[in-house]
Amino acid sequence: MLFLVVAFVVLAMVVGSAMYLPWPVTLVAALIVLTWLAVFAVKERHRRAATRGA
């Protein structure tokens, strides 16, 4: 849960700074955050599936 809070804080900082950054930098940063959240979601899904099956 703390991981998600940190991810959203980082996302808020990126969105807040997007007004001052060039578009390509903003898009790369957004893709990094999106990838981070997607990896977390996949890990959580696999972890929960593994604990249910045991």
C-alpha positions in Angstrom: 0.0 0.0 0.0 2.8 2.4 0.8 4.3 1.6 -2.6 1.1 2.9 -4.3 1.1 6.0 -2.1 4.7 6.7 -3.2 3.7 6.0 -6.8 0.9 8.5 -6.7 3.0 11.2 -5.0 5.6 10.8 -7.8 2.9 11.0 -10.3 1.6 14.2 -8.7 5.0 15.7 -8.8 5.4 14.7 -12.5 2.0 16.2 -13.4 2.7 19.3 -11.4 6.0 19.8 -13.1 4.6 19.0 -16.5 3.7 22.6 -17.0 7.4 23.6 -16.9 8.9 20.6 -18.8 9.0 20.0 -22.5 6.4 17.5 -23.8 8.9 14.7 -24.6 10.3 14.8 -21.0 6.8 14.8 -19.6 5.7 11.8 -21.7 8.8 9.8 -20.8 8.3 10.4 -17.1 4.6 9.5 -17.5 5.6 6.2 -19.2 8.0 5.4 -16.5 5.3 5.9 -13.8 2.8 3.9 -15.9 5.3 1.0 -16.3 6.1 1.1 -12.6 2.4 0.8 -11.7 1.8 -1.9 -14.3 4.6 -4.0 -12.9 3.3 -3.6 -9.4 -0.2 -4.7 -10.5 1.1 -7.8 -12.2 3.2 -8.7 -9.2 0.3 -8.3 -6.9 -2.0 -10.3 -9.1 0.5 -13.2 -9.2 1.2 -13.0 -5.5 -2.5 -13.1 -4.7 -3.1 -16.0 -7.1 -0.3 -17.9 -5.5 -1.6 -17.5 -2.0 -5.1 -18.5 -3.0 -4.0 -21.7 -4.6 -2.0 -22.8 -1.6 
